[in-house]
Amino acid sequence: MNPAPPGAGGEPVPVDPDVDLHVPAQRAETAGARLLLVLAAVAAGGVIGALARYAAVRAWPGDPASAPLVTLGINVLGSFLIGVLMVPVAEGHGRWSPHPLLRPFAGTGVLGGFTTFSAYALDARDLLARGEGAAAFGYVAGTLAGCLGAVWAAVALTRWALTGRPGAGR
């Protein structure tokens, strides 16, 4: 018999999979008025990220009849930056302790607003609608490989930069 999913028996559903709501210090991150601070940080970061994406699309509009390379580039760059950000934030290196609003502001807000799964999906659909199945497959697979490769490279490079050892982590 499978256990009931979180929330089914009245227990709290995690807001963030990284946060253990049974740990008071982690639960306090979004308690009371702090919730409004987290939401404000995400919203402010989201505006900045969305404006940066808009500026990139305006600066390099691309040809509507070709592969959407600007969206691909934005998503790969954003994935790289997420990898850079998450090493010190999630792993903590040395004595540096990030501000508790850094991850919601920069990760969820700025980089979440900058990268765009919706444009990626719409671009793939448009390629398929134009009968460019091979280009759509290449775009979908290339974005997936590029984004995962960018995160992997960023994590490795950031760990090396912070520790002086390649692959050094937790």
BAKE-750830 format. One line per 8 residues: number of its first residue (from 1); their letters; for each residue x, z, y of C-alpha. Coordinates in Angstrom, 3 decimals. Layout:
N
NUM = a = X Z Y ~ ...
//
This chain:
170
1 = mnpappga = 0.000 0.000 0.000 ~ 1.409 -1.003 3.385 ~ 1.489 1.557 6.165 ~ -0.767 0.934 9.140 ~ 0.846 -0.909 12.059 ~ 1.904 1.117 15.095 ~ -1.071 2.116 17.188 ~ -3.564 1.814 14.318
9 = ggepvpvd = -3.544 5.539 13.590 ~ -3.468 6.706 17.180 ~ 0.331 6.875 17.493 ~ 1.881 5.284 20.589 ~ 2.871 1.629 20.516 ~ 6.432 1.067 21.817 ~ 6.596 -0.585 25.216 ~ 10.148 -1.802 24.583
17 = pdvdlhvp = 11.559 -2.236 21.068 ~ 14.843 -0.719 22.262 ~ 13.135 2.495 23.323 ~ 12.266 5.205 20.828 ~ 9.239 6.920 22.337 ~ 9.916 9.946 20.129 ~ 13.082 10.608 22.156 ~ 12.033 12.414 25.353
25 = aqraetag = 14.852 10.970 27.477 ~ 13.896 7.416 26.505 ~ 10.181 8.053 26.883 ~ 10.776 9.422 30.388 ~ 12.148 6.027 31.457 ~ 8.614 4.797 32.078 ~ 6.695 8.041 32.606 ~ 4.549 8.681 35.669
33 = arlllvla = 5.817 7.229 38.943 ~ 8.844 5.760 37.173 ~ 6.538 3.202 35.610 ~ 5.836 1.811 39.074 ~ 9.582 1.624 39.773 ~ 10.150 -0.301 36.531 ~ 7.284 -2.672 37.308 ~ 8.561 -3.190 40.861
41 = avaaggvi = 12.074 -3.899 39.546 ~ 10.750 -6.470 37.061 ~ 8.540 -8.103 39.706 ~ 11.307 -8.287 42.324 ~ 13.746 -9.669 39.770 ~ 11.152 -12.152 38.531 ~ 10.686 -13.541 42.032 ~ 14.443 -14.008 42.417
49 = galaryaa = 14.781 -15.651 38.995 ~ 11.822 -17.981 39.514 ~ 13.121 -19.015 42.941 ~ 16.560 -19.703 41.432 ~ 14.975 -21.866 38.719 ~ 12.894 -23.698 41.333 ~ 16.020 -24.304 43.433 ~ 17.849 -25.718 40.396
57 = vrawpgdp = 14.976 -28.060 39.550 ~ 14.796 -29.216 43.180 ~ 18.572 -29.725 43.370 ~ 18.726 -31.678 40.076 ~ 15.244 -33.122 39.539 ~ 16.260 -35.459 36.727 ~ 14.449 -38.552 35.556 ~ 10.936 -37.796 34.227
65 = asaplvtl = 11.406 -40.547 31.634 ~ 14.539 -38.954 30.149 ~ 15.386 -35.759 28.305 ~ 14.769 -32.603 30.393 ~ 18.415 -31.646 30.800 ~ 17.838 -29.353 33.783 ~ 15.503 -27.114 31.780 ~ 17.993 -27.173 28.906
73 = ginvlgsf = 20.819 -26.214 31.270 ~ 18.787 -23.440 32.890 ~ 17.865 -21.941 29.532 ~ 21.428 -22.121 28.183 ~ 22.885 -20.632 31.372 ~ 20.223 -17.905 31.399 ~ 20.947 -17.095 27.758 ~ 24.655 -16.841 28.530
81 = ligvlmvp = 23.948 -14.477 31.416 ~ 21.650 -12.364 29.221 ~ 24.528 -12.020 26.746 ~ 26.891 -10.972 29.542 ~ 24.389 -8.433 30.891 ~ 23.379 -6.865 27.605 ~ 26.850 -5.901 26.384 ~ 27.548 -3.247 29.008
89 = vaeghgrw = 23.884 -2.293 29.375 ~ 23.067 -1.914 25.677 ~ 26.447 -0.951 24.247 ~ 27.930 1.075 27.095 ~ 31.653 0.499 27.461 ~ 33.932 3.097 28.942 ~ 32.574 5.494 31.517 ~ 30.371 2.944 33.236
97 = sphpllrp = 26.720 3.889 33.051 ~ 24.337 1.254 34.389 ~ 21.471 2.163 36.672 ~ 18.317 2.591 34.560 ~ 16.581 -0.185 36.515 ~ 19.371 -2.727 35.931 ~ 17.988 -4.069 32.655 ~ 14.366 -4.356 33.872
105 = fagtgvlg = 15.488 -5.932 37.164 ~ 18.261 -8.270 35.982 ~ 17.323 -8.864 32.344 ~ 13.546 -8.939 32.244 ~ 13.045 -9.851 35.891 ~ 15.783 -12.171 37.162 ~ 16.820 -13.783 33.882 ~ 13.283 -13.734 32.475
113 = gfttfsay = 12.086 -15.508 35.614 ~ 15.022 -17.927 35.567 ~ 14.759 -19.030 31.950 ~ 11.579 -20.740 30.899 ~ 10.086 -21.091 27.449 ~ 6.911 -22.610 28.881 ~ 8.742 -25.533 30.506 ~ 10.773 -25.970 27.302
121 = aldardll = 7.576 -26.215 25.230 ~ 5.891 -28.519 27.761 ~ 8.947 -30.789 27.891 ~ 8.998 -31.046 24.084 ~ 5.279 -31.842 24.067 ~ 5.787 -34.518 26.724 ~ 8.559 -36.143 24.693 ~ 6.276 -36.194 21.638
129 = argegaaa = 3.380 -37.605 23.697 ~ 5.659 -40.475 24.781 ~ 6.426 -41.195 21.137 ~ 9.983 -39.902 21.375 ~ 9.961 -37.769 18.249 ~ 13.712 -37.888 17.704 ~ 14.396 -36.896 21.317 ~ 11.845 -34.057 21.055
137 = fgyvagtl = 13.463 -32.764 17.867 ~ 16.927 -33.032 19.432 ~ 15.737 -31.235 22.551 ~ 14.089 -28.397 20.610 ~ 17.014 -27.999 18.197 ~ 19.610 -28.452 20.939 ~ 17.980 -25.831 23.141 ~ 17.788 -23.363 20.263
145 = agclgavw = 21.404 -23.971 19.250 ~ 22.626 -23.996 22.847 ~ 20.854 -20.770 23.794 ~ 21.902 -18.882 20.666 ~ 25.460 -20.192 21.002 ~ 25.530 -19.188 24.664 ~ 24.407 -15.629 23.884 ~ 26.953 -15.351 21.062
153 = aavaltrw = 29.780 -16.667 23.255 ~ 28.800 -14.445 26.186 ~ 28.645 -11.333 24.016 ~ 32.037 -12.097 22.465 ~ 33.653 -12.896 25.818 ~ 32.133 -9.887 27.543 ~ 33.187 -7.524 24.760 ~ 36.698 -8.977 24.948
161 = altgrpga = 36.769 -8.638 28.752 ~ 35.621 -5.016 28.607 ~ 37.744 -3.851 25.690 ~ 40.631 -6.290 25.450 ~ 39.747 -6.861 21.796 ~ 37.860 -9.914 20.527 ~ 34.601 -8.991 18.813 ~ 34.874 -5.329 19.766
169 = gr = 31.456 -3.796 19.924 ~ 29.590 -0.654 19.166
//
